[in-house]
Amino acid sequence: MTTARPTIGTTIPPHSASPASTAVETDAEAWGGTERNAFVVVSNRLPVDRVVAEDGTASWKTSPGGLVTALEPVMRANEGAWVGWPGVADEEVAPFVDNGVQIVPVALSAQELEDYYEGFSNDTLWPLYHDVIAPPTYHREWWDAYVRVNQRFAQAAAAVTEHNGVVWVQDYQLQLVPKMLRELRPDMTIGFFNHIPFPPYGIFAQLPWRRQIVEGLLGADVIGFQRQGDAGSFLRAVRRLLGYDTRSTVVEVPVEEEAVSGTRRVNRSRRGASVRPVVARHFPISIDSASFEAMARTPEIQERAAEIRAELGNPATIMLGVDRLDYTKGIGHRLKAFGELLADGRLTSEEAVLVQVASPSRERVDTYRQLRDDIELQVGRINGDYSTLGHPAISYLHHGYPREEMVALYLAADVMLVTALRDGMNLVAKEYVASRFDNDGVLVLSEFAGAADELKQAVQVNPHDISGLKDAMEASARMPRVERTRRMRALRRRVIENDVTRWSESFLAALAEHAAGQQLSVRPAARGPEAPHGQEAEHRDDAAHGEAAEFERGATDERQLDGGAR
């Protein structure tokens, strides 16, 4: 249930991109009200979805996602705000309050979404940051739109943040926002978290606007990455492009002498120059593990898991893949390995079935349409060659599912296949582990997913090595129960102890430490006793959503874009 905040009565100004208008755009009145907040989160998407009833009336529903769960106590305690695009193009949406959090929508036109989001974010940065598995596209018009939209997000955040407040910017769509915020509001503490990989310098250097991106990120006080290697790649880019000194995980950003008095926490470098320290290190994200376990323990989910096994013919082994249909996920490699296992006679369709959930993704983009055609052709060939009556080799599902169905699938699956070619974290791996309260099941995990750094007891694979992947899949299908239990118990300890709340606490603690000498107004969420299994929070975010949340939403984002309503 959402309620309007009494002081908010006007709509968001839709197209205020030029820095020359900053004096107006950073005024709170221009962004729908006079209230300012101690803690502000900025992400491409808001943590709410618009729901239209049969009678045509619209309302807003908080959507599931781990980041909201982690930050909700902090935001409520500090009257926090969330700045982001509401999922509706060419429409101004007035700010409102959802569950005690001020929602500040940023309006975007359909053309801006095409250039900034579909273009620069997803056809330039996404493939570049994922090791150019697909070739990036570079268009100056897309870059110009990226700058304009980032400026608008920065102006909105500056307008609703109180003096000495904290702003936490999320993900690769908004990498220019930290510097823009620092120029608008040098009093603030600014954090940034990159949810996807950061590429090695040899790849990153291809980007024509590489310097602007690095300078944009260095506007933050703390920059978070998923893996230690990602942080190292960023630090190398800083040294190569800007020549700044780095000490361990700290970048010394030069400060002009005339700006020293207005800059928070200025130090002296080894050369005696004024510098602003910026921390860049890894903070591996996680999930709300308690909510997944709680759902898996319900009788309804356990009954549904048994039904799934029966519907598949009660095979000895169910292998499961759960992914967005994206070229970074290694779906084709997984299918090839499974098909060869059937061809070799090492597995049969009577004893093993592969369930592949491939949620629709970016279907307006040629690369993704071609990927879907290729994957579905591959599935058809394998099923045609190796299925028997009543025993299809592969059950391929190209649509979204509610979270309950995803957890039931996790509980039904004997082997979880995460074969990403490059992934910032891959939360599916952690969701599967959290759901397996029975201490059973085997996780096959790509070494190129960030989760591999933590989940050492998984069966780790190089998905490019098809022979090695086949061996791992067969070994997992035949692994004795005692070995499965040993591995899963160790995996579960890791996932339960390092949940999404601990992730947010560690990042906010780094911000607080970095702001030493100045009171940080944000209070991290208190960690009380372990939540009972029956407790479950509704949560969501678009930048760091759990994959089950993503499949619950299904192809909503893509449909909205296709219909011009996003």
Secondary structure, DSSP 8 states (H G I E B T S, - for coil): -EE--TT--S---S----GGGHHHHTSGGGGT-S--EEEEEEEEE-SEEEEE-TTS-EEEEE--BHHHHHHHHHHHHTT-EEEEE-S-TT-----EEETTEEEEE----HHHIIIIIIIIIIIIIHHHHTTTSS-----HHHHHHHHHHHHHHHHHHHHHEEEEEEEEEESGGGTTHHHHHHHH-TTSEEEEE--S----HHHHTT-TTHHHHHHHHTTSSEEEESSHHHHHHHHHHHHHHH---EETTEEEEE--GGGGGGSSS-EE-TTS-EEEEEEEEE------HHHHHHHHTSHHHHHHHHHHHHHTT--SEEEEEEEES-TTS-HHHHHHHHHHHHHHTSS-TTTEEEEEEEE---TTSHHHHHHHHHHHHHHHHHHHHH-BTTB-SEEEE-S---HHHHHHHHHH-SEEEE--SSBS--HHHHHHHHH-TTS--EEEEETTBGGGGT-TTSEEE-TT-HHHHHHHHHHHHT--HHHHHHHHHHHHHHHHHS-HHHHHHHHHHHHHHHTTTS----------S---TT-----B-SSS--HHHHHHHTTHHHHHHHTT--
